[in-house]
Every structure is written in C-alpha cells, then in structure tokens.
Amino acid sequence: MAIPQHTIDQILDRTDIVDLIGQRVKLKKTGRTYSGCCPFHQEKSPSFHVYRDKQYYHCFGCQANGNAIRFLMDIDNRNFVDVMKDLSSQTGIELPKDNQDSKRLSYKREAKTVTEPPKTTPIIPVQSPPTTELQIDHDPFEEFRNVDDPFAQFEAFQTFNEAPAQEGNLYDLLENVAQFYERQLPQSQSAQQYFRHRGLGLETIQFWRLGYAPEDWQHLEKAFPQDVQGLKLLGLIRTSDKGRDFDLLRDRVIFPIRDAKGRVVGFGGRALNDEIKPKYINSPDSEVFHKNQLLYGLYEGRKQKAQDWLMVEGYMDVIALQQNGICGAVATLGTASNTEHLNILFKQNNRITIAFDGDAAGQKAARRTLEIALPLLNDGRELKFFVLPNDHDPDSLIRREGLENFQRLLQQAPLLSDFVFAHLTQNQDISSPEGKSLVMAELRQLTELLPKTGSFRYLLNQSFKEKLGFGKRWTPQLSNDASLSFNIRTKDEDFAIAILMHHPFLYIHFETLRAFVPSHELLSHILNILNRIFDNLPDDQELATYYVLGACSTFSLEIADIMRRTNIEVLTHAPEMADKLATEYALGLQEKYLRQKLKDPNSLLESRNLRQQLNELTKKIGLRLLS
C-alpha cells in the first residue's frame, strides 16, 4: 500500500507523541520536555526524552530516536503499514484503499490549443518543354514562370492541434493562484486603501502575501483556462443551478492560508463592501484544506520562532499583532475553537492564552472553549483567558495601547483557575450556603472533564473550597518547646515537606528524590511514607491531606514547625503555582544531593555516572528556565 506523504503528515500532526509514548513509558515533565527510562535499553537514570513541540523522541543513552511512527515500529517490531493502520483509526484519518487514492492531489489539466503557422506551398520550378522541331519565338506562359502559385493561398488554412493533456498538482495550483491574487493587489485602489486604513505597511502585506480577487465573475477561468477542473476540486470555481461557472471570491481582499509546512492550502476573502454578506468567505474543505485542523498564522509564528501563543478571532487580529511585535498569534478559520486546535497549540508550548470579547457572546464562547480545553490539561499545561475590553479586538487594542501596555495586559490575564472561579461566581451569592453549594456543584461538573491521572483536578477543588471559605485546612498547633522558638533558616527540604503536606498529589514530582535523599533526613521519611500510601489516597484533596498527616503523625512536631515557618498556603494559593513550585523544588533538591554525592563517590565508575546524571539534570533545569 502506497501512503502519500501528505497523509502521513496529517496523521503525525494529529498524534500527540507524549500521550502515545506515555502509554508505554512512565514520563515526567522536565522543563519543555518529558523524560523517562528508555524502553529500548536497560537503564536506571532516565535518559529518554520526548519533545512535544517537535513531535520527536531521543535517547541520549542508546541514541534511539524518531517520531510516533518509528516508536511504534521499533517497540512492537511491526511494519510501517500496520502502524499506520492503527494510527489511522486513532486519528480518524483514512488511509488510501489502493494506489489510485494516492492521486487525490492530482487533476487532469485541459488540453492546450496550439495554433500552427500557415503552411506555404513550396515553389516548384517550371521546366521548359522539350524542344521540338516547331520553333516558337514567344512563350505565352513566360510572365507566370517566376510568380508564386496563385492557388497556394487556399491551402494556408490554420489547423488546430491539441497538446497532450497533463496532470496538475493541487498544491502547485494553489501557489499559482496565490501569486495571481498578489499581482492583482496593485491594480485595485480600493483594496490598497483597505489595508492602509487597517494600518498595514508594505512589508507586512508582503510577509502575509495579501492580495485581491477582481470583480470579474470568471477571472480565475480566464487566468487558468487549463486548470478549471483543479479549481473546482478546490472550490474556488462554483457552478450555478443554470450550469454557469463562477468564481467563489470576487472583489475581496485575499488572505492566503498556509499549512504547517508553509504550503498554500486555501484562501480567506474579506468583502470590500460592508453591505455584502457574508463579510468573510473561506475556501471550502478539500483534499488539502481542512479548516478544523488549521490555524491561521501558525506557520508564520513558527517561522519567527514564537514562544508564547495567543488564540484570537480573525485574520486581521493575527496580522496586526505580528506587525506590532506579537509573533505567536493564531486564529481559527471561521469556526469555533476545537480540541484539534488546542492540541496543535499545546504541541508548540505548554502555556497558551485565548482571547475573548468581554460581551455576553464572548463569555459564552469562553465557557464552550473551557469545556473543550479541560480534558487536555495534563499536569504541566497552563491555559489563560484574556478577556478584551468592550468594543475592542486585539487589532484595535494594540493600536490604542501600544506593544508594552498590550503585553502587560496579556501577562495579567487570569489563569484558568481564577477565570473559572470568576465565571462560576459572577451570578451567585457566595456569602450564602446555597450560593456556595451551587458553585461547588458546577465546579464538580467541570472537574469531571479534567484528566484523572493528574493532580490539577484535586488542586482546583481545594482552591475553590479555600476561596469560598469552607472546608478549612488543618492548622498545626505550634509547640511551646523553647528549642523550636528561635529563628531557623528554612531549608529547601522544609518547603518540599510543606508542599507535600498541603498538596499530597504533588508527590509525583518528588518521587525520584527517594534515591538521593539521605535516609536520616526527615524528607526521606516523608517520601517513604507517601510512597506506601499514595495509591490509596482519597480523591478529595482535603481528605487526602488529613490522611497524609495521620500517616506522618510520628513527626507531627517537626511538621508543625515547618508549616509555621514556610507559610506555604500563601505561596501555593493557585493550583498552577503549587505545581510549578513543586517541580522547581524537586529539581533543585535533586541537583543538590547529586553534587553532595559527587564530593565523595565510592568509585570512579560511580563518579562518572553521577556526573552524567548531573549534566542531564542541569540541561533539564536550563530548559525549564527557558520555557
């Protein structure tokens, strides 16, 4: 079975390599990557890394590497076609049934008419008749001998031949159409005036390859007479009920839409006359254009190495933000955001922001997006909601506020936990038990959508309970022992213990520390206790905290003192902050104990292994600082 490259690309784009490999390998988030013990060779320290943004894995131990397809082929010892069939069923992208389907990107170009030059009849010299005995002094045909054949003109009819039909490629045709629209822009004063009115400079227009579709109802057919079949396959030429062909986009400014590889796959057109409806028209779905799987501006943002990603509503928002220095803006193609769109962005970065209007319609869209996003929020992912001021879109806001103020507003956008709390409480009286109960009931419906394998659902529940003022957390009784009353510098180990007491489910970040912390340390005892009881912790965050405190009752005095000195409740008031803090302390402590062991290794081999582990850990910490 021959599988076209574009089908392979689509399947890989829809496959989350972290989720796929995570089903076989226990992965932990380390900075911008995920790491675990390599499944292809025996090792104790993780050297196997998975990169979500690049959809790629690499083992620094055995050098195994590749994409999702290569991973399944190697780990299951299966062939390419079998793996593709499995991924096809998981992603919903059909594989070609036979070799003929690989030609879906092709179309038959119409035969080109070739006009041949007129044929000329060769001049045949007239031979003199043989001399006879009869001598004639005057030849009556003498005057016609050097004249062209007077009948030759009747043979000079133009003949028409057809050149052999050729196959065209839809991607090539789309590129040619994009160039055609670009060439039309200088010919239209109204189109140029529209872009000037929106504040776009020449460099921006060229970067986004903006263009213009003429008013003529059949301008594409005239420009590409051989490619009508291809243009119909792309939906750029339509046929009326009366059988007349006409162009989809007419008298509109044109926004070429590119896929992740930079290929033009479709067009968006905005009417220059505001009275024309619909104002925006996009290419219909075709073999190369699937609007539910594309984001306008993604290719351009990646080209400019964007780190932070912002989802907005329209083309002009994306373009205006890019022109003003915000390079990671993207927009859906006239559809509501869906799981596919969010997964595409989460592959670029674990932190994304979504902009919404502040009106009722914007609030409704935000709630819909929230419900779509919650199942995707694995530990380490962060989602923010940027609610725009009334009567403003990102385009108008950045032009009014400027880059610096816009970035400040963007940074102040609430985290998902804060947004959800504000959204659920805006129409409730949370000073009454009834109001609190209704809020918690709605919250339970939302948290059921969160992944059950992570800690975020528990942290979110606990955060709401604290904000609503019920379900008070356990407050340790301080000892009157004078030996505990003097000021002691709080160690990183103490902060780790405090985090584990308040947020037991964050033990997943500290689990690897058990191999490094000296056995006499209090943190070692706490980690060993959590390791024994972790799988039996109650789902409720508050009950889990009491469960852990009871299991650690032997060390209650030490824990009480640590809780007083660290004031961890303030530092971890938001679930995202708790998760971030836990990760940072876990990595920092691991580095600390590795360096301590390096000072007195048992052997040269152990020293070499410790240095290798330290180098890998330093890379993880460095990547996290960059993320």
C-alpha positions in Angstrom: 0.0 0.0 0.0 1.4 3.4 -1.0 0.6 6.0 1.5 1.0 9.6 0.3 3.3 11.9 2.3 0.6 14.4 3.0 -1.5 11.6 4.7 1.5 10.7 6.8 2.0 14.3 7.8 -1.7 14.7 8.7 -1.6 11.6 10.9 1.6 12.8 12.7 0.1 16.3 13.2 -3.0 14.7 14.9 -0.9 12.4 17.1 0.3 13.6 20.4 3.6 11.8 20.8 3.8 12.5 24.6 0.4 10.8 25.1 1.3 7.9 22.8 4.7 7.1 24.4 3.3 7.9 27.8 1.1 4.7 27.4 4.3 2.6 27.3 6.8 4.7 29.3 6.4 6.5 32.6 7.2 10.1 31.6 7.8 13.1 33.8 7.7 16.7 32.7 11.2 18.2 32.9 11.2 21.7 31.5 10.0 21.7 28.0 10.5 18.0 27.5 9.2 14.8 29.1 11.7 12.2 30.3 11.7 8.6 31.4 13.7 5.4 31.4 14.4 4.3 27.8 12.3 1.3 26.7 14.9 0.3 24.2 17.8 -0.4 26.7 18.2 -1.1 30.4 18.9 2.0 32.5 18.3 3.3 36.0 18.6 7.0 35.3 16.2 8.5 32.7 18.0 9.4 29.5 14.9 9.1 27.2 13.4 12.4 26.2 10.2 13.3 24.4 9.7 16.7 22.7 6.0 17.6 22.3 6.7 20.7 20.2 8.8 18.8 17.8 6.8 15.5 17.9 10.1 13.7 18.4 11.9 11.4 20.9 15.6 10.8 21.6 17.5 8.6 24.0 20.9 10.0 25.0 21.9 6.6 26.1 21.3 4.3 23.1 20.7 7.1 20.6 17.2 5.7 19.7 15.2 8.5 18.1 12.3 9.2 15.7 8.7 10.2 15.5 5.5 8.4 16.7 5.5 6.0 13.7 9.2 5.0 14.3 8.5 4.5 18.1 5.6 2.0 17.4 7.5 0.2 14.7 10.6 -0.3 17.0 8.9 -1.1 20.3 6.4 -3.5 18.8 8.6 -4.8 16.0 5.8 -4.1 13.5 6.0 -2.9 9.9 5.1 0.6 8.6 1.7 -0.2 7.1 0.4 -2.0 10.3 1.5 1.0 12.4 -0.2 3.4 10.0 -3.4 1.5 10.1 -3.5 1.8 13.9 -2.7 5.5 13.9 -5.3 6.0 11.1 -8.0 4.5 13.3 -6.9 6.6 16.3 -6.8 9.9 14.5 -9.7 9.4 12.2 -7.7 10.0 9.0 -8.4 7.4 6.3 -5.6 5.6 4.5 -5.8 5.2 0.7 -7.5 1.9 -0.2 -5.3 1.4 -3.2 -2.7 3.1 -5.3 -5.2 5.2 -7.1 -6.1 7.1 -4.0 -2.5 8.5 -3.9 -3.5 10.6 -6.9 -6.1 12.6 -5.0 -3.9 15.6 -5.2 -3.8 15.4 -8.9 -6.3 16.6 -11.6 -6.3 16.5 -15.3 -5.4 19.7 -17.0 -7.3 20.6 -20.1 -5.6 20.2 -23.4 -3.9 23.3 -24.6 -4.9 24.5 -28.0 -1.9 25.2 -30.3 -2.2 27.3 -33.4 0.1 26.2 -36.2 1.6 28.7 -38.6 0.1 28.7 -42.1 1.6 26.1 -44.4 3.3 27.5 -47.5 3.4 25.6 -50.7 6.9 25.2 -52.0 7.7 26.7 -55.3 8.3 24.1 -57.9 10.4 25.4 -60.8 8.5 25.0 -64.1 10.6 23.0 -66.5 10.8 24.2 -70.1 9.0 21.9 -72.5 11.3 19.9 -74.6 12.4 21.5 -77.7 10.6 20.3 -80.8 11.1 20.9 -84.3 8.5 23.6 -84.1 10.2 26.8 -83.1 8.1 29.5 -81.2 9.7 32.9 -80.8 7.4 33.9 -77.9 6.5 31.7 -74.9 2.9 32.7 -73.7 3.5 31.5 -70.1 6.7 33.4 -69.7 5.1 36.1 -67.5 3.8 33.4 -64.9 7.0 31.5 -64.6 8.5 33.4 -61.7 5.2 34.0 -59.8 4.2 32.1 -56.7 1.4 29.6 -57.1 -1.8 31.6 -57.1 -3.7 28.7 -55.5 -1.3 28.3 -52.6 -3.3 30.8 -50.5 -6.3 28.5 -50.5 -4.2 25.8 -48.8 -3.0 28.1 -46.0 -5.9 27.3 -43.6 -5.0 27.4 -39.9 -5.0 23.9 -38.4 -5.6 23.3 -34.6 -3.9 20.6 -32.7 -4.3 19.7 -29.1 -1.2 19.3 -26.9 -1.2 16.1 -24.8 -3.2 16.5 -21.6 -1.1 16.8 -18.5 -1.7 16.2 -14.8 -1.7 19.1 -12.4 -1.0 19.2 -8.7 -3.4 21.0 -6.3 -0.6 22.4 -4.2 1.1 23.9 -7.3 -2.2 25.3 -8.5 -2.9 27.0 -5.1 0.6 28.6 -5.2 -0.1 29.9 -8.7 -3.5 31.3 -7.6 -1.9 33.0 -4.6 0.7 34.7 -6.8 -2.1 35.7 -9.2 -4.0 37.4 -6.3 -0.8 39.1 -5.1 -0.3 40.6 -8.6 -3.9 42.0 -8.6 -3.4 44.0 -5.4 -1.5 46.9 -7.1 -4.3 47.1 -9.7 -7.0 47.8 -7.0 -7.1 51.2 -5.3 -9.9 50.1 -3.0 -8.0 47.0 -1.8 -4.9 49.0 -1.1 -7.0 51.6 0.7 -8.5 48.9 2.9 -5.1 47.7 4.0 -3.8 51.3 4.6 -6.9 52.0 6.7 -6.1 49.0 8.8 -2.6 50.3 9.4 -0.7 47.7 7.4 2.7 48.5 5.9 4.1 47.2 2.7 6.5 44.8 4.5 3.6 43.3 6.4 1.5 42.9 3.2 4.3 41.1 1.5 5.1 38.9 4.6 1.5 37.7 4.7 1.2 37.5 0.9 -2.0 39.5 0.9 -3.8 40.0 -2.4 -7.0 40.9 -4.2 -9.7 39.0 -6.1 -11.0 41.0 -9.1 -14.8 41.7 -9.6 -14.9 39.6 -12.8 -17.1 36.6 -12.2 -14.8 34.3 -14.2 -11.3 35.8 -13.6 -9.8 32.5 -12.5 -11.1 30.6 -15.5 -9.6 33.3 -17.7 -6.2 33.3 -15.9 -6.0 29.5 -15.6 -8.0 28.0 -18.6 -6.3 24.7 -18.4 -6.9 24.2 -14.6 -10.7 24.6 -14.3 -11.0 21.0 -13.0 -8.5 21.6 -10.3 -10.1 25.0 -9.3 -13.4 23.2 -9.0 -11.9 20.5 -6.8 -10.6 23.3 -4.5 -14.0 25.0 -4.5 -12.6 28.2 -6.0 -14.8 27.9 -9.0 -18.5 27.0 -8.4 -21.3 26.0 -10.8 -24.7 27.7 -10.6 -28.0 25.9 -10.9 -28.1 27.0 -14.5 -24.8 25.4 -15.2 -22.7 28.6 -15.4 -19.3 28.6 -13.7 -18.4 31.5 -11.4 -15.5 32.4 -9.0 -16.1 31.9 -5.3 -14.0 35.0 -4.3 -14.8 38.3 -6.1 -14.0 41.9 -5.2 -12.4 40.8 -1.9 -9.1 41.3 -0.2 -7.4 37.9 0.0 -5.6 36.2 2.9 -3.7 33.0 1.8 -3.9 30.3 4.3 -0.8 28.1 4.8 -0.4 24.8 6.5 2.4 23.9 9.0 4.8 23.3 6.1 4.2 26.7 4.6 2.2 25.5 1.6 -0.8 27.5 0.5 -3.9 25.3 1.1 -6.7 27.7 0.8 -7.9 31.4 0.9 -9.9 33.7 3.1 -11.6 36.6 1.4 -13.0 39.8 3.0 -15.6 41.8 1.2 -14.6 45.4 0.5 -18.2 46.5 0.5 -19.5 46.0 4.1 -23.0 45.6 2.8 -22.1 42.4 1.1 -22.8 39.3 3.1 -21.1 37.2 4.3 -18.3 39.6 5.0 -15.8 36.7 5.2 -15.6 33.7 2.9 -13.1 30.8 3.3 -12.2 28.1 0.9 -14.4 25.0 1.4 -12.9 21.8 2.7 -10.9 19.9 0.0 -8.3 17.3 -0.3 -5.7 19.8 1.0 -7.8 22.2 3.1 -9.4 21.1 6.4 -10.4 24.2 8.4 -10.9 22.3 11.6 -7.3 21.2 11.6 -5.7 24.5 10.6 -4.8 27.7 12.4 -4.1 31.0 10.5 -0.7 32.3 11.5 0.8 29.1 12.9 3.3 28.7 10.1 4.3 32.3 10.3 4.6 32.2 14.1 6.8 29.1 14.0 8.9 30.8 11.3 9.5 33.7 13.6 10.3 31.3 16.5 7.3 32.4 18.7 7.4 31.1 22.2 4.1 32.4 23.7 0.9 31.6 21.7 -2.3 33.6 21.7 -5.5 32.5 20.0 -7.6 35.3 18.6 -10.7 35.6 16.4 -9.7 37.0 13.0 -7.1 37.3 10.3 -6.5 41.0 10.9 -6.0 40.4 14.6 -3.2 38.0 13.8 -1.6 40.3 11.2 -1.9 43.5 13.3 -0.3 41.7 16.4 2.5 40.4 14.3 3.2 43.8 12.8 3.4 45.3 16.3 5.7 42.6 17.7 3.4 39.8 19.0 4.5 36.9 16.8 2.6 34.0 18.3 -1.0 34.9 17.5 -3.2 32.5 15.6 -6.8 32.4 14.6 -9.3 29.7 13.6 -10.8 29.8 10.1 -14.3 31.0 10.7 -15.1 28.1 13.2 -15.2 27.8 16.9 -12.0 26.5 18.5 -12.0 22.8 19.0 -9.9 20.0 20.5 -7.7 19.8 17.4 -6.9 23.5 17.5 -5.9 23.4 21.2 -3.8 20.3 20.7 -1.9 22.0 17.9 -1.0 24.9 20.2 -0.1 22.7 23.1 2.4 21.0 20.8 4.1 24.4 20.4 4.1 25.3 24.1 2.5 24.1 27.3 1.4 27.7 28.0 -1.3 29.2 25.8 -3.7 32.1 26.1 -7.1 32.6 24.5 -8.6 36.0 23.8 -12.3 36.6 24.2 -14.6 39.6 23.8 -16.0 40.9 27.1 -19.6 40.8 26.0 -22.2 38.0 26.5 -21.3 36.3 23.3 -17.6 36.3 24.3 -18.5 34.8 27.7 -20.5 32.1 26.0 -17.6 31.3 23.7 -15.2 31.2 26.7 -17.3 28.7 28.5 -17.5 26.5 25.4 -13.7 26.6 25.0 -13.2 25.9 28.7 -15.2 22.7 28.4 -13.2 21.7 25.3 -9.8 22.5 27.0 -10.3 20.8 30.4 -9.8 17.2 29.2 -6.5 18.3 27.6 -5.0 19.9 30.8 -2.5 17.3 31.8 -0.1 18.3 34.5 2.3 21.0 33.3 -0.1 22.6 30.9 -1.3 26.1 31.5 -4.2 27.9 30.0 -5.0 31.6 30.4 -8.1 33.6 29.4 -7.5 37.1 28.0 -10.9 39.0 28.3 -10.8 42.0 26.0 -12.2 45.4 27.0 -15.7 46.2 25.5 -15.7 47.5 21.9 -12.1 46.3 21.3 -10.5 43.5 19.4 -6.7 42.7 19.6 -6.1 44.7 16.5 -7.7 47.9 17.8 -6.4 47.3 21.4 -2.7 47.0 20.4 -3.0 50.1 18.2 -4.5 52.1 21.1 -2.3 50.8 23.9 1.0 50.1 22.1 3.1 47.0 22.5 4.3 47.5 26.1 0.9 48.1 27.6 -0.6 45.3 25.5 2.0 42.8 26.8 1.3 43.9 30.3 -2.4 43.3 29.9 -1.6 39.9 28.4 0.6 39.0 31.3 -2.2 39.9 33.7 -4.7 37.6 32.0 -6.2 35.3 34.7 -5.1 31.7 34.9 -7.7 29.0 34.3 -8.4 28.5 38.0 -9.1 32.2 38.6 -11.1 32.5 35.4 -13.3 29.6 36.4 -13.9 30.9 39.9 -14.9 34.4 38.5 -17.1 32.8 35.8 -18.9 30.4 38.2 -19.4 33.0 41.0 -20.5 36.0 38.9 -24.2 35.2 39.2 -24.2 33.6 42.6 -24.3 35.0 46.1 -21.3 33.2 47.6 -21.9 34.7 51.0 -24.8 32.2 51.4 -24.5 28.4 51.9 -26.9 28.0 48.9 -24.7 30.1 46.6 -21.5 28.2 47.7 -23.3 24.9 47.2 -24.4 25.8 43.6 -20.8 27.0 42.7 -19.3 23.7 44.0 -21.9 21.7 42.1 -21.0 23.5 38.8 -17.3 23.0 39.6 -17.7 19.3 40.1 -19.2 19.1 36.6 -16.2 20.9 35.2 -13.5 19.0 37.1 -15.0 15.7 35.9 -13.7 16.7 32.5 -10.1 17.1 33.7 -7.7 14.1 33.3 -8.0 11.8 36.2 -4.3 10.9 36.1 -3.0 14.4 37.1 -3.2 16.5 40.2 -4.9 19.5 38.8 -8.5 18.4 39.4 -7.7 18.0 43.1 -5.8 21.3 43.4 -8.7 23.1 41.7 -11.2 21.7 44.1 -9.1 22.7 47.1 -8.5 26.2 45.7 -12.3 26.7 45.4 -13.0 25.5 48.9 -10.5 27.9 50.3 -11.8 30.8 48.3 -15.4 30.1 49.3 -14.3 29.9 53.0 -15.4 26.4 54.0 -13.6 23.1 54.4 -10.9 24.9 56.4 -7.4 23.3 56.1 -5.8 21.7 59.1 -3.8 24.2 61.0 -1.0 22.7 63.1 -0.7 23.5 66.7 2.6 25.2 67.5 4.7 23.6 70.1 5.7 25.6 73.2 9.0 23.9 73.3 11.6 26.7 73.6 14.0 24.8 71.4 11.7 25.5 68.5 11.2 29.1 69.1 14.4 30.6 67.8 14.7 31.6 64.2 16.0 28.9 61.9 16.7 29.4 58.2 14.1 27.5 56.2 15.7 24.8 54.0 14.5 23.7 50.6 13.7 20.3 52.2 11.3 22.1 54.5 9.5 23.7 51.6 9.2 20.4 49.9 7.7 18.8 53.0 5.2 21.7 53.4 4.1 21.3 49.8 3.6 17.6 50.3 1.5 18.2 53.4 -0.7 20.7 51.7 -0.8 19.0 48.3 -0.1 15.2 48.7 -0.9 14.5 45.0 2.2 16.5 44.0 4.3 13.6 45.3 4.7 12.6 41.7 7.2 15.4 41.3 9.3 14.3 44.3 9.2 10.6 43.7 12.7 10.4 42.1 14.2 12.1 45.2 13.8 8.9 47.2 17.0 7.6 45.6 19.0 10.7 46.6 17.9 12.0 50.0 20.0 10.5 52.9 17.9 8.1 54.9 18.3 10.0 58.2 16.7 13.2 56.7 13.0 14.0 57.6 12.3 14.4 53.9 13.4 10.8 53.3 10.9 9.5 55.9 8.1 11.6 54.5 8.8 10.4 50.9 8.9 6.8 52.0 5.5 7.2 53.8 3.9 8.8 50.8 5.3 6.1 48.5 3.5 3.5 50.6 0.1 5.3 50.8 0.0 7.3 47.6 -2.2 4.8 45.6 -4.7 4.7 48.5 -5.1 8.5 48.9 -8.8 9.6 48.8 -9.8 11.6 45.7 -10.9 14.6 47.8 -7.9 16.9 48.4 -8.8 17.8 51.9 -9.3 14.2 53.0 -6.0 13.3 51.3 -4.2 15.9 53.4 -5.7 14.5 56.7 -4.7 11.0 55.5 -1.1 12.0 55.0 -0.9 14.0 58.3 -2.2 10.9 60.1 0.4 8.7 58.4 3.1 11.1 59.4 2.0 11.7 63.0 5.3 10.4 64.3 6.8 13.6 63.0 4.0 16.0 63.9 6.1 18.4 65.9 8.7 18.9 63.2 5.9 19.2 60.5 4.1 21.8 62.6 7.2 23.9 62.9 7.8 23.7 59.1 4.3 24.7 58.3 4.6 27.8 60.5 7.9 28.9 59.0 7.1 28.2 55.3 3.6 29.8 55.2 3.1 27.5 52.2 -0.6 28.3 51.9 0.1 31.8 50.6 2.8 30.6 48.2 0.5 27.9 46.6 -2.8 29.8 46.6 -3.3 28.9 42.9 -3.1 25.3 41.6 -0.7 26.3 38.9 1.6 27.9 41.4 1.6 24.8 43.6 2.5 22.6 40.6 5.3 25.0 39.4 6.8 25.3 42.9 6.8 21.5 43.4 8.6 21.0 40.2 11.2 23.6 40.9 12.0 22.3 44.4 12.1 18.7 43.2 14.7 19.6 40.5 16.7 21.8 42.9 16.9 19.2 45.6 17.9 16.5 43.2 20.8 18.7 41.9 21.8 19.5 45.5 22.1 15.8 46.5 23.8 14.8 43.3 26.5 17.4 44.0 26.9 16.2 47.5 27.4 12.6 46.4 30.0 13.8 43.8 32.2 15.1 46.6 32.7 11.6 48.0 32.0 8.9 45.3 32.5 5.2 46.2 34.3 4.5 42.9 35.4 6.0 39.7 32.5 4.4 37.9 30.0 5.9 40.3 31.7 9.3 39.9 31.3 9.1 36.1 27.6 8.0 36.4 26.9 10.8 38.9 28.4 13.4 36.6 26.4 12.1 33.7 23.2 12.4 35.8 24.1 15.9 36.9 24.7 17.0 33.3 21.3 15.7 32.2 19.6 17.3 35.2 21.4 20.6 34.5 20.0 20.5 31.0 16.5 19.9 32.3 16.8 22.8 34.7 18.1 25.1 31.9 15.3 24.1 29.6 12.8 24.8 32.3 14.2 28.3 32.8 13.8 28.9 29.1 10.2 27.6 29.0 
